[in-house]
Amino acid sequence: FLKEMDLRSQQTKLTASDAQAIDYFGNAVAISGDGSYAIVCARFEDGGAGDPISDTGAAYIYKAG
């Protein structure tokens, strides 16, 4: 979100490219000190075809701009 005066507007929406129900995407979030990176946890993300273990979890890294 961007705050200008007392108004806030959504600039982008972070989503998982492989999202499934009950992944708990956003369970934990960390943002770098300069705001250029965000790391978003999906606590119960299931592995894909090469990693078939359920509820292994995942972390997604996003770079601003």
Disulfide bonds with the S-S distance in Angstrom:
none
